Amino acid sequence: MARRGRDQGGAAELTDESARRTVAAVWRIESARIVATLTRAVGDFELAEDLAQDALADALSQWPEQGVPQNPAAWLTAVAKRKAVDHWRRRERHDERIALIAQDLARDQGSADDAEPWDPDRIDDEVLRLVFIACHPVLAREAQVALTLRVVGGLTSDEIARAFLAPTSTVQQRIVRAKKTLSAAKVPFEVPARDEFAGRLSTVLGVLYLIFNEGHTASAGGEWMRPELAREAIRLARVLAGLAPKEPEILGLLALMELTAARFPARVDADGRPVQLDRQDRRRWDRDAISRGRQALERADGLGRGRGAYALQAGIAECHAVAASVEDTDWERIVLLYEALGRIAPSPVVDLNRAGAIAMASGPEAALPILDELAASDHLRGYHLLPATRGELLRRLGREAEARQAFASAASLARNERERKLLVAKAAGSAG
């Protein structure tokens, strides 16, 4: 039964189970901001996460009795900061650190008049600041991306491993080592200096792109999409574009995200099942997002420095966005854009996507040799979209038995439950 809580200014009463769900929801949405705020306060990734987890434990024990606070994220952050003060006091030193955290707590409860003056060269977004710290040059690139996805994106080690096409154990080791390296190097929680900005930008953009991709198609779990992750990636890209408006690849990434996210309303049906591109109701696409994406791409082109990898992909997304149907899409242009992308940012996944575009432009027979070459190279072993794409092409050629076998293989590799069910249906011949 729900237990009546004390008056918390409108706080809602809830059961232990509903408290657990509420805490999980708050953490999923707000964890990056909470950890970022704590990292700034205590200067240590690991300690910040430990404090946040302790605050979560308090929420699980107190919210069923007291009700959910009106601002759950602020409650968790304040509790964690008080625990930080206790932590430093137990160590009987760091009086200055205690004073700083106490000032933070007082400022959190103060008025807006106490806010610091706006500085156009400072990244005010705590989460974005956390991204830059996680991308510090003291870390290897793989560690930078893994740590940022874990701390900022809130992804599990399994989800990051899927994004990397790497073993989970490898990702876990990278994260642990990265935290220890940052601690040993005493990396300050500061915005990078302008002369360091460009060098760390490519990693930051890569992190935001991976976060967006996890939102676009969840690597595992019961839902096909995690739109809250995609929205967070877009928000951070907008902040970054505002900070560095003359960086074309920031604008290219923002354009790519906006144009891709425009299709989100049509990517699932009423029951949350995937709806593939050729079956989407394009009237449901977000025209405002398409407009924002095209404007960002136009701004990137206007800088006159040529298109980078993200802007090229944005160009591909734009081809889809402006087409009235799959048949009306300019597939020849998409093939050319993929070829350009393959030259400046070669990868097996780009080759796989290029094969899909070639199949639409010139027929599946022209694309199958590319898939055969990818399969022989073993670079995409375990990647379910390789046999899934092969199944689509084989089905178009009327080679139904081979297509079903390919779809069955893809289903065995897929870890997202919604996607697996779709592939199983295709293997059974009950889905188009």
Secondary structure, 3 states (H helix, E strand, C coil): CCCCCCCCCCCECCCHHHHHHHHHHHHHHHHHHHHHHHHHHHCCHHHHHHHHHHHHHHHHHHHHHHCECCCHHHHHHHHHHHHHHHHHHHCCCCHHHHHHHHHHHHHHCCCHHHCCCCCCCCCCCHHHHHHHHHCCCCCCHHHHHHHHHHHCCCCCHHHHHHHHCCCHHHHHHHHHHHHHHHHHCCCCCCCCCHHHHHHHHHHHHHHHHHHHHHHHCCCCECCCCCHHHHHHHHHHHHHHHHHCCCCHHHHHHHHHHHHHHCCHHHCECCCCCECCHHHCCHHHCCHHHHHHHHHHHHHHHHCCCCCCHHHHHHHHHHHHHHCCCCCCCCHHHHHHHHHHHHHHCCCHHHHHHHHHHHHHHHCHHHHHHHHHHHHHHCCCCCCCHHHHHHHHHHHHCCCHHHHHHHHHHHHHHCCEHHHHHHHHHHHCCCCC
